[in-house]
Amino acid sequence: MKIGIVCYPTFGGSGVVATELGKALANEGHQVHFITYSRPARLDFFSANLFYHEVSVRDYPLFDYAPYESALASKVVDVVRFEQLDVLHVHYAIPHASAAFMAKQILASYGIHIPVVTTLHGTDITLVGKDPTYKPVVTFSINQSDGVTTVSQDLKDDTLKHFDITKEIKVIPNFIDFNRFSLQAKDHFKKAIAPNNERILIHTSNFRRVKRTADVIRVFEKVLAVIPSKLLMVGDGPERSYNEQLCRTLNICDNVRFLGKQDAIEEILSVSDLFLIPSESESFGLAALEAMACKVPVLSSNAGGLPELNVNGFCGFLDDVGDVESMAKHAIEILKDDATLAQFKENAYKRAQDFDLKKILPVYIDYYKEVIENSVKVKF
Ligand code: GMT
């Protein structure tokens, strides 16, 4: 198959899923064309089947906001026509689904039919998409897609609850490539972070409000009072300086390291003992799955799709959003002795295997085939 992928090229979850999916499809012999405004962060190797088409937005003094959506639609038209793609898969509805719709209409005027699959990832529905600023366009473009997927049942339910959707939605969860995520922990690295064999707690995100990063710090403070431990805060975003300030106020700076954005997240995860993700809303929680694949148990909120990933009392615990007391109690329960921690670590790894790329990739491929078959094909 020849597949076009439109996504955000940044480190955000939707971009990571899109890039890893494209790489895996290319490995299976499909031809994959990425259409984005810069090279996706994880598109870091050469493959004969992988192509990258940059969307460049022409600026003009008249524009306060350069029209990215038009530039993207034009690029999609160009790539679909020239490369004769079989299907276009857009990740994150805003503005990719509406750009795809526009491109599809333009291509139809050339007698070309391109089936469009839209994958909803989370905030494109739960936060941004629901806002009246975007809602009519998001609703319309989802309904105009030939196939629609969500990354969890919870996100599907949310989509149906908040939008007038006439399309069937298929749930295809996030996945993990164990080739990348099963590493031996590096002892020297662990020693550098926790010289006295302290427990290592970790949080990775884009430090947006929805992630409730302050809860991570408050939970850590309570754990630290009972168990010698260190906290790694990985990533960057709007809440970071407030979080640093909070560490100063709580007088725990010696035990907290803000590492900023990191490429080799698997190396840091592989020395960690507990992953914290207390999000207000989280459609799936790819970061938690990455941690589990590195044998790190997960302490999460019970928001969104997290209960579809984290199994309470098995590979971690789930608590109500903002219940810092209960989260700290559960963290201590996991970290209290080596035997308990080792069991949770094994269980986390076991649970991650349910989301092995090898299991999820064929689901996407079959879905593309189904969508192509069901959508009307106009001959070139
Ligand atoms: O907000 C983020 O965490 C980034 C966002 C994205 O779309 O880039 O992540 C969303 O998509 C991921 C991949 O499908 C999911 O694993 C995340 O749970 C989801 N984030 C939220 O729903 C907040």
Residues whose N, C-alpha, C, O or C-beta is under 5 A from the ligand:
A	BS01	GMT	G12 G13 S14 G15 V17 H121 G122 T123 V151 N174 S281 E282 S283 F284 G285 L286
